[in-house]
Amino acid sequence: MYGAVGSPQLPAHPLAARLNDEPERLGMAAAVAKVEEHLAQQPDDGRGWEVIAPVYLRLGRTDDAVRAYAAAVRLLGDSPARLTAYGEALVTANDGVISSEARALFERAVALDSKSPKPHFYLAHAAEQDGNSAEARARYEALLGNAPPEAPWVPLVRDRLARLQGTDSGAAIAALSPNDRDKAIRGMVDGLAARLDGGGGTAEEWQRLVRAYTVLGERDKAAGALTKARAALEPDQVAVAQIDAIARDLGLGPRGPDR
């Protein structure tokens, strides 16, 4: 690889770092072209395919990424990270749908490392897509049970699990008397509010809470939830924009009912 993309007069610098950290100096297109030229001459260089695959994904070349990961696995063998990355590329190429081929890759990754969270998440999501809510719940719960407290993916898993639980409980709530139904809904809304106050939460969870307060006719609480959501999500401007969007949709204004 160094012969294809290196500069003998410069200190050694790994190819992955050159592609990821120095696009201004090399130019991403030029760097990719050099790697592709090298791989055309040496197609059995598994490390080269593994390096170029995530770059293809960032460039939106998903089919090329899938082929590159397939070559890397074929040439370098199975590893949890390599199999999971290959599976993710297949999911991306398939517009988020987890195919049987991708599922098999995630299962192979789990067989090699039962503690790796990412393939477990995709297997849970695959069960959810198949309508197997019991398996999906069990997998999400196992993920949360083994998660480090600071894991950045915990809110996403909690949100998935909450959605599944909400779907399962909807029929039971609908069968209640109007008075009991109101109490059940109130209990769920209060529980969601308490959890978000204590743990931050995702943009989707805050949106759910704001919408619930609005449906209950408690616009003051909805406005208060908007304020808390913006404070909790402030570092993530995309998430804040989602909160502003639901505020507008519900007639609460871009920054609350006074705007």
Secondary structure as the mmCIF struct_conf table of DSSP 4:
data_model
#
loop_
_struct_conf.conf_type_id
_struct_conf.id
_struct_conf.beg_label_comp_id
_struct_conf.beg_label_asym_id
_struct_conf.beg_label_seq_id
_struct_conf.end_label_comp_id
_struct_conf.end_label_asym_id
_struct_conf.end_label_seq_id
HELX_RH_AL_P HELX_RH_AL_P1 TYR A 2 VAL A 5
TURN_TY1_P TURN_TY1_P1 PRO A 8 GLN A 9
BEND BEND1 LEU A 10 LEU A 10
HELX_RH_AL_P HELX_RH_AL_P2 LEU A 15 ASP A 21
HELX_RH_AL_P HELX_RH_AL_P3 PRO A 23 LEU A 26
HELX_RH_AL_P HELX_RH_AL_P4 MET A 28 GLN A 41
TURN_TY1_P TURN_TY1_P2 PRO A 43 ASP A 44
HELX_RH_AL_P HELX_RH_AL_P5 GLY A 46 ARG A 58
TURN_TY1_P TURN_TY1_P3 LEU A 59 GLY A 60
HELX_RH_AL_P HELX_RH_AL_P6 THR A 62 LEU A 76
HELX_RH_AL_P HELX_RH_AL_P7 PRO A 80 ALA A 93
TURN_TY1_P TURN_TY1_P4 ASN A 94 GLY A 96
HELX_RH_AL_P HELX_RH_AL_P8 SER A 100 LEU A 112
TURN_TY1_P TURN_TY1_P5 SER A 114 LYS A 115
HELX_RH_AL_P HELX_RH_AL_P9 PRO A 117 GLN A 129
TURN_TY1_P TURN_TY1_P6 ASP A 130 GLY A 131
HELX_RH_AL_P HELX_RH_AL_P10 SER A 133 GLY A 145
TURN_TY1_P TURN_TY1_P7 ASN A 146 ASN A 146
TURN_TY1_P TURN_TY1_P8 PRO A 149 GLU A 150
TURN_TY1_P TURN_TY1_P9 PRO A 152 TRP A 153
HELX_RH_AL_P HELX_RH_AL_P11 VAL A 154 ALA A 174
TURN_TY1_P TURN_TY1_P10 ALA A 175 ALA A 175
BEND BEND2 LEU A 176 LEU A 176
HELX_RH_AL_P HELX_RH_AL_P12 PRO A 178 GLY A 199
HELX_RH_AL_P HELX_RH_AL_P13 ALA A 203 VAL A 215
TURN_TY1_P TURN_TY1_P11 LEU A 216 GLY A 217
HELX_RH_AL_P HELX_RH_AL_P14 ARG A 219 ALA A 232
TURN_TY1_P TURN_TY1_P12 LEU A 233 PRO A 235
HELX_RH_AL_P HELX_RH_AL_P15 GLN A 237 ASP A 249
TURN_TY1_P TURN_TY1_P13 LEU A 250 GLY A 251
BEND BEND3 LEU A 252 LEU A 252
TURN_TY1_P TURN_TY1_P14 PRO A 254 ARG A 255
BEND BEND4 GLY A 256 GLY A 256
TURN_TY1_P TURN_TY1_P15 PRO A 257 ASP A 258
#
